[in-house]
């Protein structure tokens, strides 16, 4: 059965089609949430909430992107909402006046493993961690990250540049 057929059946509130889509995407979405939340229980909760929201809002799915990409955006947004809800104090720095210098060099020493890079990303200050993770791991561009995190594109670029600097320092 084609994915678009499953989605259309889900729009008609077909529970079997919903279960089939759930089984198809639940593991991948769990790892997306886990990458941001770092806690299995929290990731499971966010994934369940994301699927519920997706099935409630499935009429809004237009088919412009794959269902998986649409669902992934929901999971990331729910994960970030969860993080914001857990955090008690949030201090924002106004970065609109900062000059952005692009640096596309993401190279690290050959001895550094992907696992080490991911572990060091978790040590980044929170305001940089999510921008770096969404860019490097999830593959979003600056405009998408800015939209997801409710930032200006210039703030997103600045945070990515600074996060990369922090990451380089941590990897040394």
N, C-alpha and C positions, 0 to 999 in steps of 0.2 A: 504494500500500500504506500502510495506517495505521501510525502509530508503534507502537501497542500490539501490532500483529501482528508488527512487526520485533522488538520486545523479547521477545515470547513465543518467536519463532524463535531469538533469541539464547540464551534460557534453555535451548533444546533443542540448543545448541552448533552452530547453523547458521552456518558461516563466511561465506556470502554475505550473510546478514542483518547479521552483525557488520561486514562491510566497508561495507555500505550505511549503517549508523548512524555508523560512523567518518567516512565521507565527508560525511555530513550535518552533523556537529558539529565536525570537526577544526579548521576555520578559526576558528570562534568560540571554541573552547576554547584555541587557540593565543594569541589576543589577550587572553583572561583571564589566562593564565599570563604572557604578555609584560608585561602591565600591572603585575604584581607583581615579576617577576624582572629586567626591563630588559635581557635578553640573549636573542637569538634561539635560540642553541644550547641554552641551559638551558631555555627555554620549550618547545622541541621535545621535549627529553628528558622533561620533566615531563608533557607532554601524552601522549606514548607510554606512560609509566608509568601515567598515570591511566586510559587506555583499557584497558590490560592489567588493572589492578585492577578497573575497572568490569565487564569481561567475566568476571573470576574471581568477582566478588561479585554478579553480576546477579540471582541468586536473592533477594538482600536488597532489590532494588528492588520496592517495594510498589505503586507507581502513585499514591501520595497526592499527589505533585508530578509535574511533567512530567519526562521522562527527561533533558532538557537541564538542568533545575534540579538534579537529582540528580547528574548528571555534573559540572556546574559546581562543586558543593560539593566533589567529589573533587579536581578540578583545583586549587581554592583551597587545600585542605588539603595536597595534595602540594607545591604551590608554597611554602607556609609551612614545611613540613617541610624542603624543600630549602634555604630561607633559613636556618633554624635550624641545619642541618647545616654550612653554610658558615661561619657565624659562630662564632668561637672563644670570645669572652668575652661574656657576657650579664649585665648588671647590672640587677636588678629593683628598683624602688622600691615600697615598700609604700604603696599609695594607699587602703587601706581606711578610714583615718581622715579622709580629705579630704572636705570638704563639696562637694556638687555643685550648681552653679547652672546651670539650664537656660537656654540661649540659642538660640532657633530661627532667628535671623537669619543667613542664609548669603549675604546680598547683598554684592556687590563692585562697585567702580566700573564704569560702562558701558564704559569704554575697555579693560577687561581681557578678554582672549579666553579661551575654554575651553582652548586650547592652553597659554596662559600659566599658567592655574590648574593644569593637569596637570603642567607642568614644575616649578612651585613646590612641588607636593605631593611630588615626588621629593626635594626639598631638606629636607623635614621630618625631625626626629629619628625614627629607626626605630620607636620605641615609639608614636609618634603617626601616622606615615605609613600604616601598614596599617589602623588603625582608621578614619582619614579616608577612605582609598581604598575600603574595604569599605562604608562608609556612603554616600559621595557617588557613587562610580562604579558599584559593584556593587549598591547599593540594599538592603543588609542592615540590619535594625534592631538595636537594642542587644543584645537577648537572643541573636540569631543571631551577632553579632560576638563577644560574650562567649564563646559556645560554641565558635566556630571558633578563637579565639585563646587559649582556656583562661583567661579572665579572669572576674572578678565583673562583674556588670552595672554596679555603681557605678564600678569601675575603667575599664570601657569608656566610660561617660559622661564621666568625668573626662578620659580621654585624648582623646576626641573634642572636648571643650570646649577643652582646651589646644592640641590640634592645630589647631583652627580659629583660635585666637588667633595661633599661629605663622604659619599660612597668611596671615591678614590682614596681619600685619607684613611678610611676604615680598612680598606683592602691592603694598605701598605704595611 
